[in-house]
Amino acid sequence: MTDLQKRSLLKLAAVSAVATAALIGCGKKEEPAPAPAPVAAAPAPKPEPLKIAFAYVGPVGDGGWTFAHDNGRKAIEAEFGDKVVTKFVEKVPESADAERVMRDLAAEGNKLIFGTTFGYMEPMLKVAADFKDVKFEHATGYKTAENMRTYDSRTYEGAYMAGVIAGKMTKTNTLGVVASIPIPEVIRNINSFTMGAQSSNPKVKTKVVWVNEWFNPPKETEAATSLINGGADVLFQNTDSSAVLQTAEKMGKRAFGWDSDMTAYGPKAHLGSAIINWGPYYVKATREALEGKWTGNAGVWWGVKEGAIDLVSIATDVPEDTKKRVDEIRSGLKAGTYAIWKGPIVGQDGKEVLAKDAVADDKFLGGVNFYVKGVEGKVPGK
């Protein structure tokens, strides 16, 4: 074979190889492209926390009324965690300042606002009318709106149980009450305390000094001193600080804590504390707001039955039969079988205000503006 022939055969073989490779390449099955990894769904945005605000008439450290409300605020935080954000403004006077503060709280984006004293009622009504998307709650009042409702505690139940002890523990048969503002709530408590005392000691009489403020420790101290100098050896109060109990401690007399457990402020003088637990209601109201179930134009009035009122830390020297009597009253109030305001009840002037066996309804109780028999002096403004 000539060189020319060999080169021709090699060239033909090379061409054949290339053609065969091309055919094989064209017939090869392509592998499918790998599927893209699934993209994780974006998490749903976390709901914004419900902003809740409180307006307090006194300082949170008053040891009584405002301290009790602030414990209720803390109960909300403990129950709902990061679902809520709370704040408070303390020492808000019952004046034009109250409207300004509540208007500011609403403008800041708070959607649930609690006003914790009677004198906030009218200012809150005005602000509620301008902030329809905000829910307003007013303590101890009686006026409501579509986005405003009221809540209260039956403080007279605690006052009555304290009175049962006071009547037993007095040696002079003279009790003293340091009173704040002459509204039915306070007058009702004075009367209930006196009726409780009369149930264990018919000889008692009650003297009252009005300070015309909720929180003013110097005035409360002065009033307590005046009552003790006038013969009272057991003191009660419807004011917000611990000054009355502290005065009794210094002067060697006995007294009760009010709204919160005040034992530590006067351990020797302390006979018991009529307390308010606002936590259950504040948790209920907040849950309704979070779940879209909150409604206005309503009100509640809770007492021993609902866990809102109690008499606690009763002194060890109170006789056992008296403690037992308080336990029986507490159990009856809880079961709804005991009525404090049950006739016959006679007014200071000797006229019957509630007939025998008649039980006062809430309308009657809400309008009490008279002293019962055994309370000395006159109701201011009458």
C-alpha positions in Angstrom: 0.0 0.0 0.0 1.4 3.3 -0.9 1.8 6.2 1.6 -0.9 8.1 -0.2 -3.3 5.2 0.3 -2.4 4.9 4.0 -3.0 8.6 4.6 -6.4 8.3 2.9 -7.4 5.4 5.1 -6.3 7.3 8.3 -8.2 10.3 7.2 -11.4 8.3 6.6 -11.0 6.6 10.0 -10.7 9.9 11.7 -13.8 11.3 10.0 -15.8 8.2 10.9 -14.7 8.5 14.5 -15.9 12.1 14.7 -19.2 11.3 13.0 -19.8 8.4 15.4 -19.0 10.6 18.4 -21.4 13.2 17.2 -24.2 10.7 16.7 -23.6 9.3 20.2 -23.6 12.8 21.6 -26.9 13.6 19.9 -28.6 10.5 21.1 -27.6 11.0 24.8 -30.6 11.7 27.2 -30.2 14.9 29.1 -30.4 14.8 32.8 -33.2 17.0 34.2 -32.1 20.2 36.0 -32.3 19.8 39.8 -35.5 21.3 41.2 -35.0 24.6 43.1 -35.0 24.2 46.9 -38.4 25.2 48.3 -38.5 28.7 49.7 -39.7 28.8 53.3 -42.9 30.8 53.8 -42.2 34.1 55.5 -43.4 34.0 59.2 -46.6 35.9 59.8 -45.9 39.3 61.3 -46.2 39.4 65.1 -49.2 41.3 66.2 -48.5 44.7 67.8 -48.9 44.5 71.6 -52.0 46.1 73.1 -50.9 49.4 74.6 -52.6 50.0 78.0 -52.4 53.1 80.2 -53.4 53.9 83.7 -54.1 57.3 85.3 -53.5 57.3 89.1 -54.8 60.0 91.5 -52.0 59.3 94.0 -48.4 58.0 94.0 -47.8 54.3 93.4 -46.0 54.1 96.7 -49.0 55.3 98.7 -49.4 51.9 100.3 -53.1 51.9 99.7 -55.5 52.8 96.8 -53.0 53.5 94.0 -50.6 50.8 95.2 -53.5 48.3 94.8 -54.3 49.5 91.3 -50.7 49.2 90.3 -50.6 45.7 91.6 -53.5 45.1 89.2 -51.5 46.6 86.3 -48.7 44.2 87.2 -51.2 41.3 87.1 -52.0 42.2 83.5 -48.3 42.0 82.6 -47.9 38.7 84.3 -50.9 37.2 82.6 -50.3 38.4 79.0 -46.6 39.0 78.7 -45.5 40.5 75.4 -49.0 40.7 74.2 -49.4 44.0 76.1 -47.4 47.1 77.0 -48.5 49.0 80.0 -47.7 52.4 81.4 -49.0 54.7 84.2 -49.1 58.4 85.1 -49.3 59.0 88.8 -50.5 61.9 90.9 -53.0 63.1 88.3 -55.4 65.6 90.1 -59.1 65.4 89.7 -59.2 68.6 87.6 -58.5 69.8 84.0 -55.2 68.0 84.3 -57.0 64.7 84.2 -58.5 65.5 80.7 -55.1 66.6 79.5 -53.4 63.5 80.7 -56.0 61.1 79.3 -56.0 63.0 76.0 -52.2 62.6 75.8 -52.4 58.9 76.6 -55.0 58.3 73.8 -52.9 60.3 71.3 -49.8 58.2 72.2 -51.6 55.1 70.8 -52.9 53.5 74.0 -56.0 51.6 73.1 -57.2 50.7 76.6 -57.1 53.4 79.3 -58.1 53.0 83.0 -58.9 56.1 85.1 -58.8 55.1 88.7 -60.7 57.7 90.7 -64.3 59.1 90.8 -63.2 62.6 89.8 -62.0 61.4 86.4 -65.5 60.6 85.2 -66.4 63.8 83.3 -62.9 64.4 81.8 -62.9 60.8 80.6 -66.3 61.1 79.0 -65.0 64.2 77.0 -61.9 62.4 75.8 -63.8 59.2 74.9 -66.0 61.2 72.6 -63.0 62.3 70.6 -61.2 58.9 70.5 -63.8 56.4 69.4 -61.2 53.7 68.7 -59.9 53.8 72.3 -61.6 51.8 75.1 -62.0 53.7 78.4 -62.5 52.2 81.8 -63.6 54.4 84.8 -63.3 53.3 88.4 -66.1 54.0 90.8 -68.2 56.1 88.5 -71.6 55.7 86.9 -71.6 57.4 83.5 -70.8 55.3 80.4 -70.5 55.6 76.6 -70.2 53.4 73.6 -66.4 53.2 74.2 -66.5 53.7 78.0 -67.6 51.6 80.9 -67.3 51.6 84.7 -65.9 49.2 87.3 -66.0 49.3 91.1 -65.4 47.2 94.2 -67.7 46.7 97.1 -65.4 48.3 99.6 -68.3 48.5 102.1 -68.0 44.7 102.5 -64.4 45.1 103.8 -65.5 48.0 105.9 -68.3 46.0 107.6 -66.0 43.1 108.4 -63.5 45.6 109.9 -66.3 47.1 111.9 -67.1 43.7 113.5 -63.6 43.6 114.9 -63.6 47.3 115.9 -66.7 46.8 118.0 -65.1 44.0 119.9 -61.7 45.6 120.3 -62.7 49.2 121.4 -62.4 50.0 125.1 -64.0 53.4 124.9 -66.9 52.4 122.7 -65.8 55.3 120.4 -64.6 54.7 116.9 -63.0 57.2 114.6 -63.1 57.5 110.8 -60.8 59.7 108.6 -63.0 60.3 105.6 -62.0 61.7 102.2 -64.7 63.0 99.8 -68.4 63.1 100.8 -69.7 60.9 98.0 -72.0 57.9 98.4 -69.1 55.5 98.2 -67.4 56.9 101.2 -70.6 57.6 103.3 -71.7 54.0 102.6 -68.3 52.7 103.9 -68.6 54.8 107.1 -72.1 53.4 107.7 -71.1 49.8 106.9 -68.1 50.1 109.3 -70.5 51.4 112.0 -73.1 48.7 111.4 -70.5 46.0 111.6 -69.3 47.4 114.9 -72.8 47.6 116.2 -73.3 44.0 115.4 -70.7 43.0 117.9 -71.1 46.0 120.3 -74.4 47.9 120.3 -72.9 50.6 122.5 -70.4 52.0 119.9 -70.5 55.4 118.3 -68.5 56.7 115.4 -66.9 60.1 115.0 -65.9 61.3 111.5 -63.3 63.9 110.3 -63.4 64.8 106.7 -60.2 65.9 105.0 -61.7 66.4 101.5 -58.9 64.8 99.7 -58.0 61.2 98.8 -54.3 61.5 99.5 -52.9 64.0 101.9 -50.8 62.4 104.6 -50.4 65.5 106.7 -54.1 66.1 106.8 -54.8 62.5 107.4 -52.4 62.5 110.4 -54.0 65.7 111.8 -57.5 64.1 111.5 -56.4 60.9 113.1 -54.8 62.8 116.0 -58.0 64.8 116.5 -60.1 61.7 116.6 -57.8 60.0 119.2 -57.8 63.2 121.3 -61.6 63.1 121.1 -61.7 59.6 122.7 -61.6 57.2 119.7 -59.3 54.2 120.4 -59.9 52.3 117.1 -59.5 54.2 113.8 -60.8 53.4 110.3 -60.2 55.4 107.1 -61.4 56.0 103.6 -58.2 57.8 102.5 -55.3 56.5 100.5 -52.2 56.7 102.6 -51.0 54.8 105.6 -50.9 57.9 107.8 -53.9 56.9 109.9 -52.4 53.6 110.9 -49.0 55.2 111.6 -50.7 57.8 113.8 -52.5 55.1 115.8 -49.1 53.3 116.2 -47.4 56.4 117.6 -50.3 57.2 119.9 -50.8 53.7 121.3 -54.2 53.0 119.6 -55.5 50.5 117.1 -56.5 51.0 113.4 -57.1 49.2 110.1 -55.3 49.2 106.8 -57.3 50.3 103.8 -57.2 49.1 100.1 -53.9 47.3 100.6 -52.3 45.3 103.4 -50.7 48.0 105.6 -49.5 45.7 108.4 -45.9 46.9 108.0 -46.8 50.5 108.6 -48.0 50.0 112.1 -47.7 46.4 113.3 -48.7 47.0 116.9 -51.7 49.1 116.0 -52.8 47.0 113.0 -56.1 45.1 113.5 -56.5 44.0 109.9 -56.6 45.4 106.4 -59.6 45.7 104.2 -58.0 45.2 100.8 -59.0 45.4 97.2 -57.7 43.0 94.5 -58.1 44.7 91.2 -56.2 42.0 89.3 -59.1 39.8 88.4 -61.0 42.6 86.7 -58.0 44.1 85.0 -57.1 40.7 83.5 -60.7 40.2 82.4 -61.0 43.6 80.7 -57.6 43.1 78.9 -58.6 39.7 77.7 -61.8 41.1 76.3 -59.9 43.9 74.5 -57.4 41.4 73.0 -60.1 39.0 71.8 -62.4 41.7 70.4 -65.1 41.0 73.0 -64.9 44.3 74.9 -68.1 46.3 75.0 -69.0 49.7 76.4 -72.1 51.1 78.0 -71.7 48.7 80.9 -70.4 48.5 84.4 -69.5 45.9 87.1 -69.4 46.0 90.9 -67.3 43.2 92.3 -66.9 42.2 96.0 -66.0 39.2 98.1 -67.9 36.9 95.8 -65.6 37.7 92.9 -62.4 37.8 94.9 -62.1 41.5 94.7 -62.6 42.3 98.4 -61.3 40.8 101.6 -60.2 41.5 105.2 -56.6 40.1 105.7 -53.9 39.9 108.3 -56.2 40.0 111.3 -54.3 40.7 114.5 -53.5 37.7 116.8 -55.1 39.3 119.8 -58.5 39.5 118.1 -60.7 37.0 120.0 -61.3 33.7 118.2 -65.1 34.0 118.3 -64.7 37.4 116.5 -62.4 35.9 113.9 -64.9 33.1 113.4 -67.7 35.6 113.0 -65.7 37.4 110.2 -65.1 34.1 108.5 -68.9 33.4 108.6 -69.7 36.8 107.1 -67.0 36.3 104.4 -68.4 32.9 103.5 -71.9 34.2 103.3 -70.9 37.1 101.1 -69.0 34.7 98.8 -72.0 32.4 98.6 -74.5 35.3 98.2 -76.4 34.3 101.3 -75.4 37.2 103.6 -76.6 40.8 103.1 -74.9 43.6 104.9 -77.6 46.2 104.1 -80.6 44.3 105.3 -83.4 46.0 107.3 -84.4 47.2 109.7 -81.8 50.0 109.3 -82.4 53.4 111.0 -80.9 56.7 110.0 -79.2 59.1 112.3 -82.4 61.0 112.7 -84.2 57.8 114.0 -86.2 57.3 110.8 -86.3 53.9 109.2 -84.3 53.9 105.9 -84.7 50.2 105.2 -87.7 48.2 106.4 -87.3 44.9 108.3 -86.0 42.1 106.1 -85.7 44.4 103.1 -82.4 44.1 101.3 -80.9 47.2 99.7 -80.4 46.9 95.9 -77.5 48.5 94.1 -79.5 51.6 93.2 -80.2 52.2 96.9 -76.5 51.6 97.8 -75.3 53.9 95.1 -77.3 56.8 96.5 -76.5 56.6 100.2 -76.2 60.1 101.4 -77.1 59.8 105.1 -75.5 58.5 108.3 -77.0 55.6 110.1 -77.8 55.7 113.8 -74.6 55.7 115.8 -72.6 58.0 113.5 -72.1 61.5 115.0 -72.1 64.8 113.1 -73.6 65.8 109.8 -72.9 64.7 106.2 -71.2 67.6 104.5 -73.4 69.6 102.3 -76.7 68.4 103.9 
